[in-house]
Amino acid sequence: MSGMHDAFLSQQQIAVEVDYFDERAKVEFSSYPTHAKIAEIAGKTIFIPTGEILTYFLFHKPRFHGGGLSHYQSLTREQHSAIAMLDRYVEPNGTSLRIATEQQVGTYIPEYLGEAVGLSVINRLHGMTEADWKRIEQEHGRRAAPTFDYEHEFKASDGKSIIQLEAKGSVVEDCKKHCANTQNHRTKIEEKKRKIGGTGAKYRYPADLRYGTITAIDRTWDRSIKCWLVDPEADKDTIPAANFKLLARMVFIRDCVQLVSSRSTLAAVLRDRVAVLEALKNPFELDGVSLRHREESFGGIIRDFQFPRSAFGSSVSRLFPRRSHVVDGPTAGEILPGPDCVLFCGFQEELVELAIEQEFDRIISYERPSATIEKTVECVVTRRRFLRDFSVLPSLRRFAEGSKDPINFRLQGHLYYAPSGTVVGRLEV
């Protein structure tokens, strides 16, 4: 499996051809505020960092289900299944991706690729990152309002508009041409649009803009993935777009901290602050009100303490003293066992600084350049968890011999630094 991973890592970008689904879609998009940006990429090939596609394919599903221990466990399971799926069915062809085998491909492969490509394309139209997206929950029961598919529907804000995306994907014979699969996807999107329109005020997820993306991938060696754009009709959201984007980013930061240290004081205070922001009609009332925590001193006196400012840069923050981290950069994270590797999932500590300072303009506008860089990670794991999760990798067993608790060891690998501040990658063993 390592050969396939090396091929993915050596190909820095994935080419995606973007176009209107047809002339009708082109006319419909002409009324969008982003019509000029859409026109710039329609009919052309864009290049998406491989790390961005892999991040959405491998990591975005568990995060939308919350944080904490259950989040960590589901993330671990997703890693095993996702890597196995990629290694067996999909391979880079030098510029893009193709289906690598003549075997029957499960529907989840094109679905997950469709999500990854669709999210990446819409990001480029609105200047967004993974931190801005939220999965729309499907309603259940006889009186439930219709929603787009739970597996494919996302909601976000660029600070100006509430945006929804339904992303679909298919394996086809020729990704440059429409076929029964792509036509069927377009029909389903339009059917749901009509159902939603018929619910009126009962629909819980109104939006300013709705996009539909249909990603097609075939088995041909020299073709690029195709992403077709369709236009599901939109309506007006009752929640201000800036509020939605702020809340989405605060939830994202909260989940990052919980992944690394769910029992920390910072995680608890962040959970409280997010709950307060969600309850306020105008969350910007707390703009600039930095995070504080309360502790009981001797004599039972409750005192307020402010989190340390400017404690970032030269080493891992004192807030995460026993967590894995990049040796030469302020990046804390968690390591997870892979089939033949160790997976690193973390975030740049700038996110912690943003969370503590609570300057909302900085939180909303935060975006880092994306890059894939070879790094050394100081892996920190308790002896109990090492023996449970990592001792199956023979080359790691020597680190447990005579080591204290926790066990520390260093591994190298390529890490993808995402615009959102997350850092993910595969460490060689």
Long-range contacts (C-beta under 8 A, 24 or more apart in sequence): 1-83, 1-84, 1-87, 1-339, 1-340, 2-340, 2-341, 2-428, 4-86, 4-87, 4-91, 5-83, 5-87, 5-341, 5-426, 7-91, 7-92, 8-50, 8-54, 8-86, 8-92, 9-50, 9-372, 9-414, 9-426, 11-50, 11-92, 11-94, 11-95, 12-49, 12-50, 12-372, 13-47, 13-48, 13-49, 13-50, 13-95, 14-47, 14-48, 14-49, 14-50, 14-53, 14-92, 14-95, 14-96, 14-97, 14-225, 15-45, 15-46, 15-47, 15-95, 15-96, 15-224, 15-225, 16-45, 16-46, 16-47, 16-48, 16-96, 16-117, 16-120, 16-121, 16-224, 16-225, 16-226, 16-227, 17-44, 17-45, 17-176, 17-224, 17-225, 17-226, 17-227, 18-42, 18-43, 18-44, 18-45, 18-46, 18-121, 18-227, 18-229, 19-43, 19-226, 19-227, 19-228, 19-229, 20-228, 20-229, 21-178, 21-182, 21-186, 21-214, 21-228, 21-229, 21-230, 25-228, 25-229, 25-230, 25-231, 28-231, 29-229, 29-231, 32-209, 32-231, 33-160, 33-161, 33-209, 34-125, 34-126, 34-209, 37-124, 37-125, 38-125, 38-229, 41-121, 41-124, 41-125, 42-229, 45-224, 46-121, 46-124, 48-117, 48-120, 48-121, 49-370, 49-371, 49-372, 49-416, 50-92, 50-372, 50-416, 51-370, 51-372, 51-416, 51-417, 51-418, 51-424, 51-425, 52-116, 52-120, 52-370, 52-416, 52-418, 53-97, 53-113, 53-116, 53-117, 53-120, 54-116, 54-416, 54-424, 55-130, 55-416, 55-418, 55-422, 55-424, 56-115, 56-116, 56-119, 56-120, 56-130, 57-82, 57-86, 57-112, 57-113, 57-115, 57-116, 58-82, 58-83, 58-424, 59-345, 59-422, 59-424, 60-115, 60-116, 60-119, 60-130, 60-133, 61-112, 63-252, 63-255, 64-134, 64-135, 66-255, 67-254, 67-255, 67-257, 67-258, 67-259, 67-262, 67-267, 68-258, 68-262, 69-262, 71-255, 71-258, 71-259, 72-259, 72-262, 72-334, 75-259, 75-336, 75-345, 76-336, 76-337, 79-336, 79-338, 79-343, 80-338, 80-339, 82-112, 83-338, 83-339, 84-339, 85-109, 85-112, 90-217, 93-221, 93-222, 95-224, 96-223, 96-224, 96-225, 97-217, 97-225, 98-217, 98-218, 98-219, 98-220, 98-221, 98-223, 99-171, 99-217, 99-218, 99-219, 100-219, 102-219, 105-171, 109-171, 110-169, 110-170, 110-171, 110-215, 110-217, 111-151, 111-152, 111-168, 111-169, 112-169, 113-169, 113-215, 113-217, 113-225, 114-152, 114-167, 114-168, 114-169, 114-170, 114-213, 114-214, 114-215, 115-151, 115-152, 115-154, 115-167, 115-169, 117-167, 117-169, 117-213, 117-215, 117-225, 117-227, 118-165, 118-167, 118-168, 118-169, 118-211, 118-213, 118-215, 118-227, 119-154, 119-165, 119-167, 121-213, 121-227, 121-229, 122-156, 122-163, 122-165, 122-211, 122-213, 126-156, 126-158, 126-161, 126-163, 127-158, 127-367, 128-156, 128-158, 128-163, 129-367, 129-418, 129-419, 129-420, 130-252, 130-418, 130-419, 130-420, 130-422, 131-248, 131-249, 131-252, 131-253, 131-366, 131-420, 131-421, 132-156, 132-157, 132-158, 132-245, 132-248, 132-249, 132-252, 133-165, 133-248, 134-248, 134-251, 136-164, 136-205, 139-204, 145-196, 145-199, 145-202, 145-203, 145-204, 146-192, 146-195, 146-196, 146-199, 146-203, 147-192, 147-196, 147-204, 147-205, 148-189, 148-192, 149-192, 155-205, 155-207, 155-244, 156-244, 156-245, 156-248, 157-241, 157-242, 157-244, 157-245, 157-248, 158-241, 158-245, 159-241, 159-242, 159-245, 159-364, 160-241, 160-242, 161-207, 161-208, 161-209, 161-241, 162-206, 162-207, 162-208, 162-209, 162-237, 162-239, 162-241, 162-244, 163-207, 163-208, 163-209, 163-210, 163-211, 164-205, 164-207, 164-209, 164-210, 164-211, 164-232, 164-234, 165-210, 165-211, 165-212, 165-213, 166-192, 166-210, 166-211, 166-212, 166-213, 166-232, 167-212, 167-213, 167-215, 168-212, 168-213, 168-214, 168-215, 169-214, 169-215, 169-216, 169-217, 170-214, 170-215, 170-216, 170-217, 171-216, 171-217, 171-218, 171-219, 172-216, 172-217, 172-218, 173-218, 174-218, 174-220, 174-223, 175-216, 175-217, 175-218, 175-220, 175-223, 175-224, 175-225, 175-226, 176-223, 176-226, 178-228, 181-216, 182-214, 182-216, 182-228, 185-214, 186-212, 186-214, 186-228, 186-230, 189-230, 189-232, 190-230, 190-232, 192-232, 193-232, 193-233, 197-233, 197-235, 203-235, 206-235, 206-236, 206-237, 206-238, 207-234, 207-235, 207-237, 208-234, 208-235, 208-236, 208-237, 208-241, 209-234, 210-234, 242-284, 242-364, 243-282, 243-283, 243-284, 245-364, 246-277, 246-283, 246-284, 246-360, 246-363, 246-364, 247-274, 247-277, 247-278, 247-283, 249-363, 249-364, 249-366, 250-274, 250-277, 250-355, 250-363, 252-420, 253-351, 253-352, 253-354, 253-355, 253-363, 254-355, 256-347, 256-351, 256-421, 256-422, 257-351, 257-352, 257-355, 259-334, 259-345, 260-320, 260-323, 260-332, 260-333, 260-334, 260-346, 260-347, 261-319, 261-320, 261-323, 264-319, 264-320, 265-293, 265-319, 266-291, 266-293, 266-307, 266-319, 266-352, 266-355, 266-356, 268-293, 269-293, 269-307, 270-355, 273-358, 284-360, 286-358, 287-358, 287-359, 287-360, 287-361, 288-357, 288-358, 288-359, 288-360, 289-358, 290-356, 290-357, 290-358, 291-355, 291-356, 291-358, 307-356, 309-353, 309-356, 309-357, 310-353, 312-349, 312-350, 312-352, 312-353, 316-349, 317-349, 317-352, 319-352, 322-380, 322-406, 323-380, 324-377, 324-378, 324-379, 324-380, 324-381, 325-377, 325-378, 325-380, 326-375, 326-376, 326-377, 326-378, 326-415, 326-423, 327-375, 327-376, 327-377, 327-378, 327-410, 328-375, 328-376, 329-375, 331-423, 333-377, 333-423, 335-377, 335-379, 335-381, 335-427, 336-389, 337-389, 337-390, 337-392, 337-393, 338-426, 340-393, 340-429, 341-413, 341-426, 341-427, 341-428, 341-429, 342-379, 342-390, 342-393, 342-396, 342-411, 342-413, 342-426, 342-427, 342-429, 343-424, 343-425, 343-426, 343-427, 344-377, 344-413, 344-415, 344-423, 344-424, 344-425, 344-426, 344-427, 345-422, 345-423, 345-424, 346-422, 346-423, 346-424, 347-421, 347-422, 347-423, 348-417, 348-421, 348-422, 348-423, 350-421, 351-421, 366-420, 366-421, 367-419, 367-420, 368-417, 368-418, 368-419, 368-420, 368-421, 369-417, 369-419, 370-416, 370-417, 370-418, 370-419, 371-416, 371-417, 372-414, 372-415, 372-416, 372-417, 372-425, 373-414, 373-415, 373-417, 374-412, 374-413, 374-414, 374-415, 375-412, 375-413, 375-414, 375-415, 375-425, 376-410, 376-411, 376-412, 377-410, 377-411, 377-412, 377-413, 377-415, 377-427, 378-408, 378-410, 379-408, 379-409, 379-410, 379-411, 379-427, 380-406, 380-407, 380-408, 381-406, 381-407, 382-406, 382-407, 383-407, 393-429, 395-429, 396-429
